[in-house]
């Protein structure tokens, strides 16, 4: 199966670019590779947040479970 690549143009402020450039130089990679690694790490983190029951409670902290304080471990991790 052939993978399709997309081109994305991003405008960065000077401080952000310099920070990325420094990180890339430390790893002996180019800035583009550093940005791609950062995006992939962010996507992995978001995926694990979506899959973690702790983050599925909801943004306001309400779960509609009356005994949540006593049984939080059971609800989160089975």
NUSE-748656 format. One record per atom (N, C-alpha, C): atom name; residue in three letters; x, y, z; residue number from 1. Coordinates in pm, 1 decimal. Atoms other than C-alpha are relative to their C-alpha. Example, Ala and Ser with C-alpha at 12.3 -4.5 7.8 and 13.67 -1.06 7.14 Angstrom:
2
<"N"; "Ala"; <89.0; -119.0; 0.0>; 1>;
<"CA"; "Ala"; <1230.0; -450.0; 780.0>; 1>;
<"C"; "Ala"; <90.0; 120.0; 0.0>; 1>;
<"N"; "Ser"; <-82.0; -119.0; -6.0>; 2>;
<"CA"; "Ser"; <1367.0; -106.0; 714.0>; 2>;
<"C"; "Ser"; <-77.0; 109.0; 73.0>; 2>;
END
This chain:
78
<"N"; "Unk"; <83.5; -117.4; 0.0>; 1>;
<"CA"; "Unk"; <0.0; 0.0; 0.0>; 1>;
<"C"; "Unk"; <88.5; 124.4; 0.0>; 1>;
<"N"; "Unk"; <-79.0; -121.6; 12.2>; 2>;
<"CA"; "Unk"; <140.9; 337.1; -98.7>; 2>;
<"C"; "Unk"; <-48.8; 104.7; 100.6>; 2>;
<"N"; "Unk"; <33.3; -104.5; -96.1>; 3>;
<"CA"; "Unk"; <152.6; 606.4; 170.2>; 3>;
<"C"; "Unk"; <2.6; 135.0; -69.2>; 3>;
<"N"; "Unk"; <6.1; -133.1; 58.5>; 4>;
<"CA"; "Unk"; <45.3; 953.9; 65.7>; 4>;
<"C"; "Unk"; <53.4; 101.0; 101.4>; 4>;
<"N"; "Unk"; <-53.2; -104.9; -85.3>; 5>;
<"CA"; "Unk"; <242.4; 1242.7; 211.1>; 5>;
<"C"; "Unk"; <-69.5; 131.4; -31.7>; 5>;
<"N"; "Unk"; <60.4; -132.8; 14.4>; 6>;
<"CA"; "Unk"; <95.8; 1587.2; 266.1>; 6>;
<"C"; "Unk"; <102.1; 105.2; 40.9>; 6>;
<"N"; "Unk"; <-87.4; -111.2; -34.0>; 7>;
<"CA"; "Unk"; <280.2; 1916.0; 277.6>; 7>;
<"C"; "Unk"; <-79.5; 97.8; 84.8>; 7>;
<"N"; "Unk"; <63.3; -94.4; -91.3>; 8>;
<"CA"; "Unk"; <196.5; 2150.2; 563.9>; 8>;
<"C"; "Unk"; <96.7; 115.8; 21.7>; 8>;
<"N"; "Unk"; <-82.2; -118.5; -22.3>; 9>;
<"CA"; "Unk"; <328.6; 2503.7; 585.1>; 9>;
<"C"; "Unk"; <-43.6; 65.0; 130.7>; 9>;
<"N"; "Unk"; <28.9; -57.1; -131.4>; 10>;
<"CA"; "Unk"; <352.9; 2649.2; 934.9>; 10>;
<"C"; "Unk"; <89.1; 121.3; 20.6>; 10>;
<"N"; "Unk"; <-77.1; -119.1; -33.5>; 11>;
<"CA"; "Unk"; <461.4; 2996.4; 1040.7>; 11>;
<"C"; "Unk"; <27.4; -1.0; 150.1>; 11>;
<"N"; "Unk"; <-40.9; 2.7; -140.3>; 12>;
<"CA"; "Unk"; <656.4; 2999.4; 1367.7>; 12>;
<"C"; "Unk"; <61.8; 132.7; 38.3>; 12>;
<"N"; "Unk"; <-72.1; -117.8; -48.0>; 13>;
<"CA"; "Unk"; <770.4; 3289.5; 1578.6>; 13>;
<"C"; "Unk"; <146.4; -39.1; 18.8>; 13>;
<"N"; "Unk"; <-144.5; 23.5; -3.9>; 14>;
<"CA"; "Unk"; <1146.4; 3325.0; 1607.3>; 14>;
<"C"; "Unk"; <41.6; -85.4; 119.3>; 14>;
<"N"; "Unk"; <-38.6; 74.8; -120.3>; 15>;
<"CA"; "Unk"; <1168.6; 3191.4; 1963.5>; 15>;
<"C"; "Unk"; <-34.6; -148.7; -14.0>; 15>;
<"N"; "Unk"; <40.4; 139.7; 18.6>; 16>;
<"CA"; "Unk"; <977.1; 2873.6; 1877.2>; 16>;
<"C"; "Unk"; <90.4; -68.4; -100.4>; 16>;
<"N"; "Unk"; <-88.9; 58.6; 101.2>; 17>;
<"CA"; "Unk"; <1186.2; 2816.2; 1565.8>; 17>;
<"C"; "Unk"; <138.2; -28.1; 58.4>; 17>;
<"N"; "Unk"; <-132.3; 19.3; -59.2>; 18>;
<"CA"; "Unk"; <1510.1; 2863.2; 1758.2>; 18>;
<"C"; "Unk"; <0.4; -116.4; 98.8>; 18>;
<"N"; "Unk"; <10.5; 111.4; -93.9>; 19>;
<"CA"; "Unk"; <1392.9; 2621.6; 2027.8>; 19>;
<"C"; "Unk"; <-2.7; -132.6; -75.6>; 19>;
<"N"; "Unk"; <5.2; 121.4; 81.7>; 20>;
<"CA"; "Unk"; <1302.2; 2358.0; 1767.0>; 20>;
<"C"; "Unk"; <133.9; -28.3; -66.5>; 20>;
<"N"; "Unk"; <-128.0; 14.5; 66.5>; 21>;
<"CA"; "Unk"; <1628.1; 2418.0; 1584.6>; 21>;
<"C"; "Unk"; <106.4; -52.7; 96.4>; 21>;
<"N"; "Unk"; <-94.7; 45.6; -101.3>; 22>;
<"CA"; "Unk"; <1829.5; 2370.8; 1903.0>; 22>;
<"C"; "Unk"; <-23.5; -147.6; 34.1>; 22>;
<"N"; "Unk"; <32.2; 140.0; -29.1>; 23>;
<"CA"; "Unk"; <1646.4; 2047.2; 1985.4>; 23>;
<"C"; "Unk"; <44.1; -90.6; -114.5>; 23>;
<"N"; "Unk"; <-38.0; 78.9; 117.4>; 24>;
<"CA"; "Unk"; <1703.4; 1920.9; 1631.9>; 24>;
<"C"; "Unk"; <151.6; -17.0; -8.8>; 24>;
<"N"; "Unk"; <-146.3; 7.9; 5.3>; 25>;
<"CA"; "Unk"; <2074.6; 2004.1; 1641.0>; 25>;
<"C"; "Unk"; <54.0; -97.1; 104.2>; 25>;
<"N"; "Unk"; <-43.8; 91.2; -105.5>; 26>;
<"CA"; "Unk"; <2112.3; 1816.0; 1970.5>; 26>;
<"C"; "Unk"; <-20.3; -146.1; -40.0>; 26>;
<"N"; "Unk"; <30.0; 136.5; 44.5>; 27>;
<"CA"; "Unk"; <1960.0; 1508.3; 1803.8>; 27>;
<"C"; "Unk"; <64.3; -32.1; -135.1>; 27>;
<"N"; "Unk"; <-63.1; 15.1; 131.8>; 28>;
<"CA"; "Unk"; <2155.4; 1558.5; 1480.2>; 28>;
<"C"; "Unk"; <-102.7; -32.0; -109.2>; 28>;
<"N"; "Unk"; <103.8; 12.3; 102.6>; 29>;
<"CA"; "Unk"; <1836.7; 1584.8; 1274.5>; 29>;
<"C"; "Unk"; <-37.4; 139.6; -47.0>; 29>;
<"N"; "Unk"; <40.8; -132.5; 46.3>; 30>;
<"CA"; "Unk"; <1684.0; 1866.2; 1072.1>; 30>;
<"C"; "Unk"; <-128.5; 43.6; 71.1>; 30>;
<"N"; "Unk"; <115.9; -57.2; -68.5>; 31>;
<"CA"; "Unk"; <1406.7; 2093.9; 1198.7>; 31>;
<"C"; "Unk"; <-128.5; -69.9; -43.9>; 31>;
<"N"; "Unk"; <119.1; 68.9; 49.8>; 32>;
<"CA"; "Unk"; <1148.7; 1922.7; 976.5>; 32>;
<"C"; "Unk"; <-21.4; -132.6; 73.0>; 32>;
<"N"; "Unk"; <10.5; 127.8; -71.2>; 33>;
<"CA"; "Unk"; <1222.8; 1586.0; 1139.5>; 33>;
<"C"; "Unk"; <-38.7; 22.3; 145.6>; 33>;
<"N"; "Unk"; <34.7; -31.7; -139.2>; 34>;
<"CA"; "Unk"; <1203.3; 1743.9; 1486.4>; 34>;
<"C"; "Unk"; <-147.9; 34.8; 12.0>; 34>;
<"N"; "Unk"; <141.9; -36.3; -1.0>; 35>;
<"CA"; "Unk"; <861.7; 1894.2; 1406.1>; 35>;
<"C"; "Unk"; <-85.7; -124.2; -18.6>; 35>;
<"N"; "Unk"; <75.4; 122.6; 23.9>; 36>;
<"CA"; "Unk"; <738.8; 1560.7; 1272.1>; 36>;
<"C"; "Unk"; <-0.2; -88.7; 125.1>; 36>;
<"N"; "Unk"; <-5.8; 77.7; -124.1>; 37>;
<"CA"; "Unk"; <858.4; 1383.2; 1589.3>; 37>;
<"C"; "Unk"; <-90.9; 60.5; 106.3>; 37>;
<"N"; "Unk"; <84.3; -67.5; -99.7>; 38>;
<"CA"; "Unk"; <681.9; 1643.6; 1804.1>; 38>;
<"C"; "Unk"; <-148.6; -22.9; -29.5>; 38>;
<"N"; "Unk"; <139.8; 23.2; 37.3>; 39>;
<"CA"; "Unk"; <356.3; 1604.7; 1611.2>; 39>;
<"C"; "Unk"; <-40.5; -143.2; 31.7>; 39>;
<"N"; "Unk"; <31.3; 140.6; -27.9>; 40>;
<"CA"; "Unk"; <369.8; 1225.3; 1636.6>; 40>;
<"C"; "Unk"; <-11.3; -26.1; 150.4>; 40>;
<"N"; "Unk"; <7.1; 15.6; -145.4>; 41>;
<"CA"; "Unk"; <439.1; 1244.2; 2011.7>; 41>;
<"C"; "Unk"; <-130.3; 58.8; 53.7>; 41>;
<"N"; "Unk"; <126.0; -63.1; -40.3>; 42>;
<"CA"; "Unk"; <143.9; 1481.7; 2053.9>; 42>;
<"C"; "Unk"; <-118.6; -89.8; -33.4>; 42>;
<"N"; "Unk"; <110.0; 87.0; 41.3>; 43>;
<"CA"; "Unk"; <-85.4; 1246.6; 1859.5>; 43>;
<"C"; "Unk"; <-6.9; -125.9; 85.9>; 43>;
<"N"; "Unk"; <-1.6; 116.7; -89.7>; 44>;
<"CA"; "Unk"; <24.3; 946.3; 2070.6>; 44>;
<"C"; "Unk"; <-58.1; 37.2; 136.7>; 44>;
<"N"; "Unk"; <48.8; -46.7; -129.7>; 45>;
<"CA"; "Unk"; <-43.6; 1146.3; 2386.6>; 45>;
<"C"; "Unk"; <-151.7; 18.8; -3.8>; 45>;
<"N"; "Unk"; <143.8; -21.1; 12.3>; 46>;
<"CA"; "Unk"; <-389.2; 1248.1; 2266.1>; 46>;
<"C"; "Unk"; <-75.1; -132.8; -7.2>; 46>;
<"N"; "Unk"; <61.9; 131.4; 10.5>; 47>;
<"CA"; "Unk"; <-471.2; 887.6; 2176.7>; 47>;
<"C"; "Unk"; <-6.8; -65.8; 137.4>; 47>;
<"N"; "Unk"; <1.5; 63.6; -131.3>; 48>;
<"CA"; "Unk"; <-370.7; 765.1; 2521.9>; 48>;
<"C"; "Unk"; <-95.0; 73.0; 94.5>; 48>;
<"N"; "Unk"; <98.7; -73.5; -79.8>; 49>;
<"CA"; "Unk"; <-578.6; 1043.3; 2683.2>; 49>;
<"C"; "Unk"; <-141.3; -48.5; -31.9>; 49>;
<"N"; "Unk"; <134.1; 45.4; 38.9>; 50>;
<"CA"; "Unk"; <-882.9; 931.7; 2484.8>; 50>;
<"C"; "Unk"; <-29.5; -139.2; 52.0>; 50>;
<"N"; "Unk"; <18.8; 138.4; -43.1>; 51>;
<"CA"; "Unk"; <-828.9; 570.7; 2591.3>; 51>;
<"C"; "Unk"; <5.7; -16.9; 151.7>; 51>;
<"N"; "Unk"; <-12.6; 9.2; -144.9>; 52>;
<"CA"; "Unk"; <-762.7; 644.3; 2961.6>; 52>;
<"C"; "Unk"; <-133.5; 36.5; 65.3>; 52>;
<"N"; "Unk"; <129.1; -28.1; -63.9>; 53>;
<"CA"; "Unk"; <-1083.4; 617.9; 3168.7>; 53>;
<"C"; "Unk"; <0.6; 125.4; 86.2>; 53>;
<"N"; "Unk"; <-6.7; -120.9; -82.4>; 54>;
<"CA"; "Unk"; <-962.3; 899.1; 3393.7>; 54>;
<"C"; "Unk"; <-44.9; 122.7; -76.8>; 54>;
<"N"; "Unk"; <32.4; -117.3; 79.6>; 55>;
<"CA"; "Unk"; <-1003.2; 1149.3; 3110.6>; 55>;
<"C"; "Unk"; <-137.9; -9.7; -64.9>; 55>;
<"N"; "Unk"; <132.5; 16.0; 57.5>; 56>;
<"CA"; "Unk"; <-1345.4; 1014.4; 3010.4>; 56>;
<"C"; "Unk"; <-110.0; 46.1; 95.0>; 56>;
<"N"; "Unk"; <98.8; -46.1; -97.3>; 57>;
<"CA"; "Unk"; <-1517.7; 1153.9; 3320.3>; 57>;
<"C"; "Unk"; <-74.3; 121.2; -54.4>; 57>;
<"N"; "Unk"; <64.3; -118.6; 55.8>; 58>;
<"CA"; "Unk"; <-1589.2; 1481.0; 3141.9>; 58>;
<"C"; "Unk"; <71.5; 125.1; 45.3>; 58>;
<"N"; "Unk"; <-74.5; -122.1; -28.8>; 59>;
<"CA"; "Unk"; <-1460.4; 1836.3; 3140.7>; 59>;
<"C"; "Unk"; <-38.7; 67.1; 130.7>; 59>;
<"N"; "Unk"; <40.6; -67.1; -123.0>; 60>;
<"CA"; "Unk"; <-1663.2; 1950.2; 3441.1>; 60>;
<"C"; "Unk"; <17.9; -86.9; 123.7>; 60>;
<"N"; "Unk"; <-27.2; 86.8; -112.2>; 61>;
<"CA"; "Unk"; <-1568.9; 1652.6; 3659.4>; 61>;
<"C"; "Unk"; <-120.6; -77.1; 50.4>; 61>;
<"N"; "Unk"; <120.2; 72.4; -41.5>; 62>;
<"CA"; "Unk"; <-1923.5; 1515.4; 3685.5>; 62>;
<"C"; "Unk"; <-14.3; -128.3; -80.1>; 62>;
<"N"; "Unk"; <10.3; 129.2; 66.3>; 63>;
<"CA"; "Unk"; <-1977.0; 1149.3; 3609.8>; 63>;
<"C"; "Unk"; <-139.3; -59.7; 9.7>; 63>;
<"N"; "Unk"; <133.9; 53.5; -27.6>; 64>;
<"CA"; "Unk"; <-2337.8; 1096.2; 3724.9>; 64>;
<"C"; "Unk"; <6.8; -131.5; 77.7>; 64>;
<"N"; "Unk"; <-13.6; 117.7; -86.1>; 65>;
<"CA"; "Unk"; <-2207.2; 820.9; 3953.7>; 65>;
<"C"; "Unk"; <3.4; 49.0; 144.3>; 65>;
<"N"; "Unk"; <12.2; -49.7; -136.3>; 66>;
<"CA"; "Unk"; <-2312.2; 880.6; 4312.9>; 66>;
<"C"; "Unk"; <108.5; -47.7; 93.7>; 66>;
<"N"; "Unk"; <-100.9; 55.2; -89.9>; 67>;
<"CA"; "Unk"; <-2041.9; 662.5; 4468.2>; 67>;
<"C"; "Unk"; <141.1; 11.3; -57.2>; 67>;
<"N"; "Unk"; <-128.6; -13.0; 67.7>; 68>;
<"CA"; "Unk"; <-1751.5; 784.8; 4259.6>; 68>;
<"C"; "Unk"; <116.2; 17.7; 97.4>; 68>;
<"N"; "Unk"; <-112.0; -22.8; -91.8>; 69>;
<"CA"; "Unk"; <-1542.7; 901.1; 4555.6>; 69>;
<"C"; "Unk"; <42.7; -129.0; 70.3>; 69>;
<"N"; "Unk"; <-35.4; 125.1; -65.6>; 70>;
<"CA"; "Unk"; <-1559.7; 556.4; 4719.2>; 70>;
<"C"; "Unk"; <55.5; -103.3; -97.1>; 70>;
<"N"; "Unk"; <-34.6; 106.0; 95.3>; 71>;
<"CA"; "Unk"; <-1516.0; 348.3; 4402.0>; 71>;
<"C"; "Unk"; <73.0; 51.2; -123.8>; 71>;
<"N"; "Unk"; <-63.3; -59.4; 117.9>; 72>;
<"CA"; "Unk"; <-1306.8; 568.0; 4175.1>; 72>;
<"C"; "Unk"; <98.4; -94.9; -69.8>; 72>;
<"N"; "Unk"; <-94.7; 93.1; 62.5>; 73>;
<"CA"; "Unk"; <-1034.9; 304.3; 4117.9>; 73>;
<"C"; "Unk"; <-74.6; -106.6; -81.7>; 73>;
<"N"; "Unk"; <79.3; 100.9; 71.1>; 74>;
<"CA"; "Unk"; <-1299.1; 46.6; 4020.3>; 74>;
<"C"; "Unk"; <-52.0; 56.7; -132.5>; 74>;
<"N"; "Unk"; <54.1; -60.4; 122.6>; 75>;
<"CA"; "Unk"; <-1456.6; 285.9; 3768.0>; 75>;
<"C"; "Unk"; <109.5; 32.1; -101.4>; 75>;
<"N"; "Unk"; <-107.4; -38.3; 91.3>; 76>;
<"CA"; "Unk"; <-1124.2; 397.6; 3624.7>; 76>;
<"C"; "Unk"; <72.9; -119.0; -58.6>; 76>;
<"N"; "Unk"; <-90.8; 105.4; 44.1>; 77>;
<"CA"; "Unk"; <-931.9; 74.3; 3604.3>; 77>;
<"C"; "Unk"; <-56.1; -141.4; 15.0>; 77>;
<"N"; "Unk"; <65.8; 132.1; -1.1>; 78>;
<"CA"; "Unk"; <-1182.8; -210.0; 3650.3>; 78>;
<"C"; "Unk"; <6.3; -75.2; 126.6>; 78>;
END
